[in-house]
Amino acid sequence: MQIMRSHTIPGIKFCLRLAAVLTFVLMLQTSLCAQENYFVTYSHQLEEPGNLEIAAKSITGAPKGGNPFVATALEFEYGINGWWTAELYLDGQTTFNESTLFTGFRIENRIRPFMREHWINPVLYFEFEDLNSADKALLEVVGHDTNEDLAGRNSRAEKEREVELKLILSSNFKGWNVSENFIAEKNLGPSSWEFGYAVGTSRPLALKVSPRACNFCRENFALGAEMYGGLGERHSFGLSETSHYFGPIVTWDIPAGPSVQISPNFGLNRNSSGFLLRFMLTYEIDQFVSKLRGEQ
């Protein structure tokens, strides 16, 4: 009993700290406009200029051969202007019967070269990651990532400083969004480029806004699905020894409140974890810097 107590208390502390951050956000005047209806896939939708979006992207699972875990990437997304959105991620995780760790940070930039809406809208994505080998946020799958990466014991011994590039292609048609991402990632050390993909589609249940305010109106809900996985490395490009996942997504945009998303993910081959559950809580603060200055 003493052993279990020593490992579960850090996990509780991590959850309490995360709750404290979200409580602080709730104290600010917020309005909601969810940027993404996906967990891994990106569309061409950028953050509104001057707005700050704060999200807790979480994932939990019990990988084969490992202990159950809960990992969270705390996201701060800011709209610099109409064509440029920047983000900071702070990653951490709790693995039961092991420990709770801060696993590193990510700095992300998305640039939209064409502002007008086209049949296919491209976005260029650049990210720098400074993580350790205990990270389990699983914001993408590349190369030969497998279930073993989630089942390994917690360790800060190995640092992973990487650059990640994405080509994001996204289209809107009669309320539907269809997005495709091609991912290329490289460790800054002597290693090969690793590749991956993510594809998703989503649509709100209703396109017309109800004349009366309500939390459960159809336009506040969106349904979607995404699939993502690895495509090998530079010298072994393809599907051999890679992992792949598929999951439906439910999004609930609460008026003047948070956006809540949930997605059960199912592994599609023997290299994948059998089941992962993703969930996310998102708030958006309009004109964040102006509010800090007391201009609004």
C-alpha positions in Angstrom: 0.0 0.0 0.0 2.9 2.4 0.8 4.3 1.9 -2.7 1.1 2.7 -4.5 0.6 5.8 -2.4 4.1 7.2 -3.3 3.3 7.0 -7.0 -0.3 8.1 -7.1 0.2 11.3 -5.1 2.4 12.9 -7.8 -0.3 12.1 -10.3 -2.9 13.8 -8.1 -0.6 16.8 -7.8 -0.2 17.1 -11.6 -4.0 17.0 -12.1 -4.5 19.7 -9.4 -2.0 22.0 -11.0 -3.7 21.6 -14.3 -7.1 22.3 -12.7 -5.7 25.4 -11.1 -4.5 26.7 -14.5 -7.9 26.1 -16.0 -9.7 27.7 -13.1 -7.6 30.9 -13.6 -8.7 30.9 -17.2 -12.4 30.6 -16.2 -12.0 33.7 -14.1 -11.2 35.7 -17.3 -13.9 37.0 -19.5 -14.0 34.5 -22.3 -15.9 33.7 -25.5 -15.7 30.6 -27.4 -14.9 29.8 -31.0 -13.2 26.5 -31.4 -10.3 26.5 -33.9 -10.1 22.8 -34.5 -12.5 19.9 -34.5 -9.5 17.5 -34.5 -6.8 16.3 -32.1 -4.0 15.4 -34.5 -5.1 16.8 -37.9 -4.9 20.5 -38.7 -7.2 22.4 -41.0 -6.5 25.8 -42.6 -8.4 27.6 -39.8 -6.0 30.0 -37.9 -6.6 31.8 -34.6 -8.3 35.2 -34.9 -5.7 38.1 -34.7 -5.2 39.1 -31.1 -7.1 36.2 -29.6 -5.6 33.7 -27.2 -6.8 30.1 -27.1 -5.9 27.9 -24.1 -6.4 24.2 -24.4 -5.6 21.1 -22.4 -5.1 18.2 -24.9 -5.1 15.0 -22.9 -4.8 11.3 -23.8 -5.0 8.2 -21.7 -4.3 4.6 -22.4 -3.0 1.2 -21.1 -0.4 0.1 -23.7 0.4 -3.5 -24.1 3.4 -4.4 -21.9 3.2 -1.1 -20.0 1.4 0.8 -17.2 -1.6 3.0 -17.7 -0.9 6.7 -18.3 -2.4 10.1 -18.6 -0.6 12.7 -20.7 -1.5 16.4 -21.2 -0.2 19.0 -23.6 -1.2 22.4 -22.3 -1.5 24.7 -25.4 -1.3 28.5 -25.7 -2.3 29.6 -29.2 -2.1 33.2 -30.2 -3.2 34.9 -33.4 -0.4 37.2 -34.4 -2.1 38.4 -37.6 -4.5 37.0 -40.2 -1.9 34.7 -41.8 0.3 33.7 -38.8 -0.6 31.8 -35.7 1.9 30.8 -33.0 1.6 28.2 -30.2 3.5 27.1 -27.1 2.9 23.6 -25.8 3.9 22.4 -22.3 3.8 18.6 -22.0 3.6 16.4 -18.9 2.4 12.9 -18.0 1.6 10.6 -15.2 2.3 6.8 -15.6 0.7 4.8 -12.8 3.0 2.8 -10.6 5.9 4.9 -11.9 6.1 8.7 -11.7 4.8 12.1 -12.9 7.1 14.1 -15.2 7.3 17.4 -17.1 8.4 16.1 -20.5 9.2 19.3 -22.3 7.9 22.0 -24.6 7.0 22.7 -28.3 7.0 26.0 -30.2 4.8 25.9 -33.3 4.1 28.3 -36.1 1.4 28.0 -38.8 1.5 30.3 -41.9 -1.3 30.6 -44.4 0.2 32.0 -47.7 -3.2 32.7 -49.4 -5.8 34.5 -47.4 -8.7 34.0 -49.8 -10.7 30.8 -49.6 -9.8 28.3 -52.3 -10.9 24.8 -53.3 -7.8 23.6 -51.5 -6.2 25.9 -48.8 -2.5 25.2 -48.0 -0.9 26.0 -44.7 2.8 25.7 -43.8 3.7 24.4 -40.4 7.0 24.7 -38.5 7.7 23.3 -35.0 10.6 23.0 -32.7 10.4 20.3 -30.0 12.5 20.0 -26.8 11.2 16.8 -25.2 12.5 13.8 -23.3 11.8 10.2 -24.1 9.0 10.0 -21.4 6.7 12.2 -23.5 3.4 10.5 -24.3 1.2 13.3 -25.5 1.1 11.6 -29.0 0.3 14.8 -30.9 1.6 13.0 -34.0 2.8 9.6 -35.1 5.8 9.5 -37.4 8.4 7.0 -38.6 8.3 3.7 -36.9 6.6 4.9 -33.7 4.8 1.9 -32.1 3.1 0.8 -28.9 6.5 0.3 -27.3 7.1 4.1 -27.2 4.0 4.4 -24.9 4.9 1.3 -22.9 8.4 2.2 -21.9 9.3 3.2 -18.4 9.5 6.9 -17.5 13.0 8.3 -18.1 14.4 11.8 -18.7 17.7 10.3 -19.9 17.2 10.8 -23.6 16.5 14.3 -24.9 14.7 14.7 -28.2 15.3 18.0 -29.9 13.5 17.9 -33.2 12.2 20.0 -36.0 8.8 19.2 -37.5 7.4 20.3 -40.8 3.9 19.9 -42.1 2.1 20.6 -45.3 -1.6 21.2 -44.4 -4.2 21.0 -47.1 -7.8 21.8 -46.2 -11.1 22.3 -48.0 -14.6 23.5 -46.9 -17.6 22.3 -48.8 -21.3 22.7 -47.8 -20.4 22.7 -44.1 -17.9 19.9 -44.3 -14.2 20.3 -43.7 -11.7 17.8 -45.2 -8.1 18.1 -44.1 -4.9 16.3 -45.1 -1.5 16.7 -43.3 1.8 15.3 -44.5 4.4 15.3 -41.7 8.2 15.3 -41.8 10.2 15.2 -38.6 14.0 15.1 -37.9 16.1 14.9 -34.7 18.7 17.6 -34.7 21.3 14.9 -34.2 22.6 12.5 -36.8 19.3 10.8 -37.7 17.0 10.3 -40.7 13.9 12.2 -41.6 10.7 10.5 -40.3 7.4 10.8 -42.0 3.7 10.6 -41.1 0.2 11.6 -42.0 -3.1 12.7 -40.6 -6.4 13.1 -42.3 -9.7 14.2 -40.9 -13.2 15.3 -41.8 -15.9 17.1 -39.7 -19.2 18.9 -39.9 -21.5 20.7 -37.4 -24.9 19.1 -36.9 -26.6 22.3 -38.1 -25.4 25.2 -40.2 -28.1 27.7 -39.2 -28.0 29.3 -35.8 -31.1 28.8 -33.6 -33.0 32.1 -32.8 -32.9 31.2 -29.1 -29.9 30.8 -26.9 -29.3 27.3 -25.7 -26.5 25.0 -24.8 -27.7 21.9 -26.5 -28.7 23.4 -29.9 -27.6 21.3 -32.9 -25.3 24.0 -34.2 -23.2 23.7 -31.0 -22.2 20.1 -31.8 -19.9 18.8 -34.5 -19.1 15.3 -35.5 -16.0 14.1 -37.3 -13.3 11.5 -37.6 -9.6 11.3 -38.1 -6.9 8.8 -39.0 -3.2 9.2 -38.5 0.0 7.1 -38.5 3.6 6.7 -39.5 5.1 6.5 -43.0 8.5 5.2 -42.1 11.9 7.0 -42.6 14.0 8.3 -45.4 15.5 5.0 -46.3 12.5 2.9 -45.3 9.5 4.9 -46.5 6.2 3.1 -46.4 3.8 1.3 -44.1 6.1 -1.5 -42.9 6.5 -1.6 -39.1 4.4 1.5 -38.6 1.4 2.2 -36.4 -2.0 3.7 -37.3 -5.0 4.9 -35.5 -8.6 5.9 -36.3 -11.1 7.7 -34.1 -14.5 9.4 -34.3 -14.7 12.9 -32.7 -17.5 14.7 -30.9 -17.2 18.4 -30.3 -19.5 20.5 -28.0 -19.1 24.3 -28.2 -20.8 25.6 -25.0 -22.0 29.2 -25.7 -19.9 31.7 -23.6 -18.1 28.8 -22.2 -15.6 26.1 -23.1 -15.4 23.7 -26.0 -15.3 20.1 -25.0 -14.0 17.3 -27.3 -13.7 13.6 -26.9 -12.4 10.9 -29.2 -11.9 7.2 -28.7 -9.0 6.1 -30.8 -8.6 2.5 -32.0 -5.3 1.0 -33.1 -5.4 -0.5 -36.6 -2.6 -2.9 -36.6 -0.4 -5.0 -34.2 2.2 -2.2 -33.8 -0.5 0.2 -32.4 -2.0 0.4 -28.9 -5.4 -1.2 -28.9 -7.3 1.7 -27.4 -6.6 5.3 -26.5 -9.0 7.9 -25.3 -8.4 11.6 -26.2 -10.2 14.5 -24.5 -9.7 18.3 -24.7 -11.0 21.4 -22.9 -10.6 24.7 -24.8 -11.2 28.4 -24.0 -10.7 31.4 -26.2 -10.0 34.9 -24.9 -10.9 37.7 -27.3 -8.2 40.4 -27.8 -6.1 39.1 -24.9 -3.4 41.8 -25.0 -6.0 44.6 -25.1 -7.7 43.1 -22.1 -4.5 43.0 -20.2 -3.9 46.7 -20.9 -7.4 47.5 -19.9 -8.3 48.8 -23.3 -11.6 46.8 -23.4 
